[in-house]
Amino acid sequence: MAGLTIVFWNWWVLALVLLVVELLAPGFFFLWMAASAFVTGGLLLLIPAIGIDLQVLIFSVLSVAAITGWKLYGKKHPIATDHPLLNKRGDQYIGRVFSLYKPIENGEGKIKVDDSIWKVHGEDCDMSTKVKVIAVRGTVFDVERVE
């Protein structure tokens, strides 16, 4: 790497490329890497004697710190929404009552929800029993008998 010379605008071009990647694959991951590349280029503009190894180190540390900081901020300040279960299909069914599609035998059965068949776990019941979804474990509903 000793013969490789990188100037500040190389980092700014990398920042632009990372911004384009962020536009194509949103998620605020490449945005922070782009910001780190921009800051690294700015530091190189102010201090042109910085070696390539130190430039890469600065970029790496800033990227990891920015991404980690964003993730921690996101956990402490979740985005408020009026549809919190929008992408949690199974959780949308908790509390709803359904008729069995297949009786529960040995703790396992099936229910029909709209156009889908879901596997259920619960106490043994015959076909005429109504069950209420109380929890979701992956693609399996935990149910209880409704009187």
N, C-alpha and C positions, 0 to 999 in steps of 0.2 A: 503494500500500500504506500510505500515511500514515494513512488513516482507519480502517484495520483494526486492531482491538484483540484480541489473543489472550492468554488467561490460562492459567495452568499446567494447569488441568484439561482444556483443549482438547487439549493434547499427550498427556495421559493417556488421553483418549478415543481419540485416534489410535493410541496404543500398544495399547489393547484391540482396536481394529479390525484392526490389523496382526497381533495374536496370533490372531484368528479366521481371518484369511487364511492364516496359517501352519498352522493346523489343517486347513484345506481344501486347501492346496497345500504339503505338508511338504517340507522340504529345508534348513531352518535359514537361509533367506535373510531372510524377513520377521521372524523372531524377533529378529535383530540390529537391524533397523530399529525394531521395537517397543521394544527396550531403549534405543535412541538417543532415541526420542520420550519415553520415561519419564524419562531423564536430563535431556533438554532441559526438560521440564515441572518437574522438581525444581530445576533451576537458575533457572527463571523464578519459582518459589515463593520461593526464597531471595533473588533479585535481581529484583524486579518491574519495574525500569526498563529491562530489556533490550528493545531494539527488535525488530520483526518480522524485519527483514533479518538481524540477528545471530542470532536464534532459528533461522531457516532455515539459516544458515551452520553453526551449531553442530550442528543435526540432520544436515545433509548430511555434514559432516566425521566426526561420530561414526559414522554409518551406513557410510560407505565404509571407515573404519578398522576397525570391528567385523567387517564382512563379509570384508575382506581378511585380517584377523588369523585369522578362522575358517578361511578357505581355506588359508592357510599352515600353520596348526596341523593341519588335516586331511591335508595332504600329508606332513608330518613324522611324524604319528602315525596311520597308516591303521588302520581298524577290522579287527581280526583276525576271521577267519571260518573255519569248517570246510568251507565250500563256496566257494572263491575264484573258481571258474569258473562260478558259477550263472547269471549274466546274460551270459556270453561263450560263446554257443553254438558258434561255430566253433572256439574254443580247446579245447573239450572233446574234439574229435576228433583233436588232435595226438597222434601216436604210434600211432593205431589203424590197422589194416590192413583194406582193402576190396577187393572185386572191381570191375572196371570195368563201368560201365553202357553206356558208349560208348567205343570205343578212342581212345587218345590219338594224334591225327594232327596234324602240324605244331605239336606242343607243347600242344594243347588236347584235352580229352576230358571225360567225365562219370563220376561215381560215384553210386551210390544209397546213401544213409545213412538208415536207418529208412524214413520215408515221404517223404523229400526227395531231390531230384536236385541235386548240387553240381557246379559247373564246376571242372575241375582243370587245372593246368599241370605239365608234366613231360616227360621224354623219351618218344618215341613207343613205344607198347606196343599189343599186340593185346588182344582181349577176354578171353582166358584168363589174363591177367597180374594178379597181386595187387599193390596199391600201398599204401604207407604215407604218411599225411599228415605232412608235416614242418613246414609253416607255413601260416598263414592270412593272406591279403591281402584284406580286405573280405569278399566272398562267394566268393572263389576260393581253392581249396586248392592249395598246392604239394605235389607228391607225388614219391616215388621208388619205383623198382621194388623189390619184395621177392623175393629168390631163394628 
